Amino acid sequence: MKIIKKINHLNKYISNVSNIGFVPTMGGLHNGHLSLIKESKKTSDKTLVSIFVNPTQFDKKKDFLTYPRSLKNDLSKLKIKKVDFVFIPTSKEIYYKKRKRKIVINKKYKILCSKFRKGHFEGVLDVIERFLKIIRPKFIFFGEKDYQQYFLIKKYFKKKIKTKIILCKTIRDKNKIALSSRNQLLKKNEIKIASSIAKKLIILKNKIKKNLKNSKNLIQVKNFLTNRFKIKIDYLEIRDKKKLSKNFKKNNFKIFIAYHINKIRLIDNF
């Protein structure tokens, strides 16, 4: 496993590799990340994992500073998984050039997290574009938990890149919570709350699949979750998978949620 911190060093190692699978991460690695690596190893000759806590996608500085970091533990996990390359750049290394054109997200997609986290996805698209120009991978892998991120990346890079964007299933704990680096910040009672929320929304999804009219129960479920667990919900919405519109059918929808347990913001979709 080669650990690389400089772009020019990275170029030396990957310049002759035509089939690279790229897994971008911000560290705090868990089984969700490892499942992406597993998919990459199936389809690619070499797998490259980046660990970079990207400052431009945080709308709050405090959130950036408190984001879970565990580099030693991350590298140990990557070594066990026999990852070929680990790229750990600094902000200066990634942002050494200023953008010529500002990233603009279509107004109709200023929904869900894009509505509640100003500049977040612009920062994500910026850093992913920079990584793709540096690495030029054949495949890039994303988890379904961050479905809006995947959706916007696919829209933004359509016809711009040759890299194939692969969506991988959300990995959940036995308690049904989607694996996330932020889960490390949760206390035991907060994990129980997150588990109850996930289970409630899984039940709702199954009911809607049987009968679309059950989607009308969404407001009732939102009120129940807010009052029962004393949480702040940014959004709880049902949207079509392909366009993220509110016009959906019972076999082609997702329930999206973002909520705060105390000061920790969690997102999920079902």
C-alpha positions as CSV (number, residue, x, y, z in Angstrom):
1,M,0.0,0.0,0.0
2,K,1.5,3.3,-1.1
3,I,0.7,6.4,1.0
4,I,1.0,9.5,-1.1
5,K,0.6,13.2,-0.1
6,K,1.8,15.1,-3.2
7,I,0.1,15.2,-6.6
8,N,3.5,14.9,-8.5
9,H,4.3,11.8,-6.5
10,L,0.8,10.4,-7.2
11,N,1.3,10.9,-10.9
12,K,4.5,8.8,-10.9
13,Y,2.6,5.8,-9.4
14,I,-0.6,5.9,-11.4
15,S,0.5,7.3,-14.8
16,N,0.7,3.8,-16.3
17,V,-2.4,2.4,-14.7
18,S,-5.4,2.5,-17.1
19,N,-8.0,0.9,-14.8
20,I,-8.1,2.7,-11.5
21,G,-11.1,2.6,-9.1
22,F,-11.4,5.7,-6.9
23,V,-13.1,5.9,-3.6
24,P,-13.1,9.5,-2.2
25,T,-13.5,9.7,1.6
26,M,-13.1,12.2,4.4
27,G,-11.7,9.5,6.7
28,G,-13.4,8.1,9.8
29,L,-13.7,4.9,7.8
30,H,-16.4,2.3,8.5
31,N,-17.9,-0.7,6.8
32,G,-19.8,1.5,4.4
33,H,-16.5,2.8,3.0
34,L,-15.0,-0.6,3.0
35,S,-17.9,-1.9,0.9
36,L,-17.1,0.7,-1.7
37,I,-13.5,-0.5,-1.7
38,K,-14.7,-4.1,-2.1
39,E,-16.7,-3.0,-5.2
40,S,-13.7,-1.2,-6.6
41,K,-11.4,-4.2,-6.2
42,K,-14.0,-6.3,-8.1
43,T,-14.0,-4.0,-11.1
44,S,-10.6,-2.3,-11.1
45,D,-7.0,-3.3,-11.6
46,K,-5.9,-0.9,-8.8
47,T,-7.9,0.9,-6.1
48,L,-7.1,4.4,-4.9
49,V,-8.7,5.8,-1.7
50,S,-8.4,9.5,-0.8
51,I,-8.6,10.8,2.8
52,F,-9.3,14.5,2.7
53,V,-11.6,16.5,5.0
54,N,-12.7,19.0,2.4
55,P,-13.2,22.5,4.0
56,T,-15.2,24.0,1.1
57,Q,-18.2,21.7,1.7
58,F,-18.7,22.7,5.3
59,D,-21.2,25.5,5.8
60,K,-20.2,25.8,9.4
61,K,-16.6,26.1,10.5
62,K,-17.3,24.3,13.8
63,D,-18.6,21.3,11.9
64,F,-15.4,21.2,9.9
65,L,-13.3,21.4,13.0
66,T,-15.2,18.7,14.9
67,Y,-15.5,16.3,12.0
68,P,-14.2,12.8,13.1
69,R,-10.6,12.2,12.2
70,S,-8.8,8.9,12.8
71,L,-6.0,8.7,10.3
72,K,-4.0,5.9,12.1
73,N,-7.1,3.7,12.4
74,D,-8.1,4.5,8.8
75,L,-4.7,3.5,7.4
76,S,-4.8,0.2,9.4
77,K,-8.1,-0.7,7.9
78,L,-7.0,0.2,4.4
79,K,-3.8,-1.9,4.8
80,I,-5.9,-4.9,5.8
81,K,-8.1,-4.4,2.7
82,K,-4.9,-4.3,0.6
83,V,-5.7,-1.0,-1.0
84,D,-3.1,-0.1,-3.7
85,F,-2.9,3.7,-3.1
86,V,-3.9,6.1,-0.4
87,F,-3.9,9.8,-1.3
88,I,-3.8,12.2,1.7
89,P,-3.3,15.7,0.3
90,T,-3.4,19.0,2.1
91,S,-5.8,21.8,1.2
92,K,-3.0,23.7,-0.4
93,E,-2.2,20.7,-2.6
94,I,-5.8,20.4,-3.8
95,Y,-6.7,24.1,-4.1
96,Y,-3.4,25.3,-5.5
97,K,-5.3,26.7,-8.5
98,K,-8.4,29.0,-8.3
99,R,-11.5,28.0,-10.3
100,K,-12.0,29.9,-13.6
101,R,-15.8,29.3,-13.5
102,K,-18.0,29.3,-10.5
103,I,-20.0,26.1,-9.9
104,V,-23.7,26.8,-10.2
105,I,-26.4,24.3,-9.2
106,N,-29.7,24.5,-11.0
107,K,-32.4,26.1,-8.9
108,K,-34.7,23.2,-9.1
109,Y,-32.1,21.1,-7.3
110,K,-31.8,23.6,-4.4
111,I,-33.7,21.1,-2.3
112,L,-33.1,18.8,0.6
113,C,-29.5,19.3,1.8
114,S,-28.8,21.9,-0.9
115,K,-31.5,24.1,0.7
116,F,-30.3,23.7,4.2
117,R,-26.5,23.6,3.7
118,K,-25.5,26.7,1.7
119,G,-22.5,26.0,-0.6
120,H,-22.2,22.4,0.5
121,F,-22.7,20.7,-2.8
122,E,-20.8,23.4,-4.7
123,G,-17.9,22.5,-2.5
124,V,-18.4,18.7,-3.1
125,L,-18.6,19.2,-6.9
126,D,-15.5,21.4,-6.8
127,V,-13.3,18.9,-4.9
128,I,-14.6,15.9,-6.9
129,E,-13.8,17.7,-10.2
130,R,-10.2,18.4,-8.9
131,F,-9.7,14.8,-7.9
132,L,-11.0,13.5,-11.2
133,K,-8.6,15.8,-13.1
134,I,-5.7,14.6,-11.0
135,I,-6.5,10.8,-10.9
136,R,-8.5,10.3,-14.1
137,P,-10.0,7.0,-12.7
138,K,-12.0,4.6,-14.8
139,F,-14.6,4.2,-11.9
140,I,-15.6,6.4,-8.9
141,F,-17.7,4.9,-6.1
142,F,-20.3,6.6,-3.9
143,G,-22.7,5.3,-1.2
144,E,-26.4,5.5,-1.6
145,K,-26.8,7.1,1.9
146,D,-25.6,10.3,0.2
147,Y,-28.0,10.0,-2.7
148,Q,-28.4,13.7,-3.4
149,Q,-24.7,14.0,-3.7
150,Y,-24.5,11.1,-6.1
151,F,-27.5,12.6,-8.1
152,L,-25.8,16.0,-8.4
153,I,-22.4,14.6,-9.3
154,K,-23.9,12.5,-12.0
155,K,-25.8,15.6,-13.4
156,Y,-22.9,17.9,-13.2
157,F,-20.3,15.6,-14.8
158,K,-22.7,14.2,-17.5
159,K,-20.7,14.4,-20.8
160,K,-17.8,16.1,-19.0
161,I,-15.9,13.0,-18.0
162,K,-15.2,9.4,-19.1
163,T,-15.2,8.1,-15.5
164,K,-18.1,5.8,-14.7
165,I,-20.0,6.8,-11.6
166,I,-21.0,3.8,-9.5
167,L,-23.7,3.9,-6.8
168,C,-23.3,1.3,-4.0
169,K,-26.0,0.2,-1.5
170,T,-26.2,1.8,1.9
171,I,-24.7,-0.3,4.6
172,R,-26.6,-0.4,7.9
173,D,-26.0,-1.7,11.4
174,K,-28.2,-4.3,12.9
175,N,-30.2,-1.5,14.5
176,K,-30.9,-0.2,11.0
177,I,-28.8,3.0,11.3
178,A,-27.0,3.9,8.1
179,L,-23.3,3.8,8.7
180,S,-21.7,7.3,8.9
181,S,-18.6,8.8,10.3
182,R,-20.7,11.1,12.3
183,N,-22.2,8.2,14.2
184,Q,-19.0,8.2,16.2
185,L,-20.2,11.4,17.8
186,L,-23.5,9.8,19.1
187,K,-24.1,8.8,22.7
188,K,-25.8,5.5,23.5
189,N,-29.2,7.0,24.0
190,E,-28.8,9.0,20.8
191,I,-28.0,5.8,18.9
192,K,-31.3,4.4,20.2
193,I,-33.2,7.4,18.9
194,A,-31.5,7.2,15.4
195,S,-32.4,3.5,15.3
196,S,-36.0,4.2,16.1
197,I,-36.2,6.9,13.4
198,A,-34.7,4.5,10.8
199,K,-37.1,1.7,11.7
200,K,-40.1,4.0,11.6
201,L,-39.3,5.3,8.2
202,I,-38.6,1.7,6.9
203,I,-42.1,0.8,8.0
204,L,-43.5,3.8,6.3
205,K,-41.7,3.0,3.0
206,N,-43.1,-0.5,3.0
207,K,-46.6,0.8,3.6
208,I,-46.3,3.2,0.7
209,K,-45.0,0.4,-1.6
210,K,-48.2,-1.5,-0.9
211,N,-50.4,1.6,-1.3
212,L,-49.4,5.0,-2.5
213,K,-52.1,6.7,-0.4
214,N,-50.0,5.9,2.7
215,S,-47.6,8.7,1.6
216,K,-50.2,11.0,3.1
217,N,-49.0,9.8,6.5
218,L,-45.7,11.6,6.1
219,I,-46.8,14.7,8.0
220,Q,-48.1,12.6,10.8
221,V,-44.9,10.6,11.0
222,K,-42.8,13.9,11.0
223,N,-44.9,15.2,13.9
224,F,-44.5,12.0,15.8
225,L,-40.7,11.9,15.4
226,T,-40.4,15.5,16.4
227,N,-42.5,15.2,19.5
228,R,-41.4,11.7,20.6
229,F,-37.7,12.2,20.3
230,K,-37.4,16.0,20.7
231,I,-35.4,16.3,17.5
232,K,-35.1,19.1,14.9
233,I,-36.0,17.9,11.4
234,D,-34.6,19.9,8.5
235,Y,-36.6,18.0,6.0
236,L,-38.6,14.8,5.7
237,E,-39.7,14.4,2.1
238,I,-40.7,11.7,-0.5
239,R,-39.2,12.2,-3.9
240,D,-38.8,10.4,-7.2
241,K,-35.4,8.7,-7.6
242,K,-34.7,9.8,-11.2
243,K,-35.5,13.5,-11.0
244,L,-35.8,14.2,-7.3
245,S,-39.2,15.6,-8.1
246,K,-42.2,15.3,-5.8
247,N,-44.1,13.4,-8.4
248,F,-43.4,9.8,-7.7
249,K,-44.8,6.3,-8.1
250,K,-44.9,3.6,-5.5
251,N,-42.0,1.6,-7.1
252,N,-39.7,4.6,-7.8
253,F,-39.4,6.8,-4.8
254,K,-37.2,7.5,-1.8
255,I,-37.9,9.0,1.6
256,F,-35.3,11.6,2.5
257,I,-34.6,12.9,6.0
258,A,-32.1,15.2,7.7
259,Y,-32.4,15.8,11.4
260,H,-30.4,17.0,14.4
261,I,-29.9,15.0,17.6
262,N,-28.6,17.7,19.8
263,K,-25.8,19.3,17.7
264,I,-25.2,16.3,15.4
265,R,-26.8,16.4,12.0
266,L,-27.6,13.1,10.4
267,I,-29.0,12.3,6.9
268,D,-30.6,9.1,5.5
269,N,-32.9,7.9,2.7
270,F,-35.0,4.8,2.4
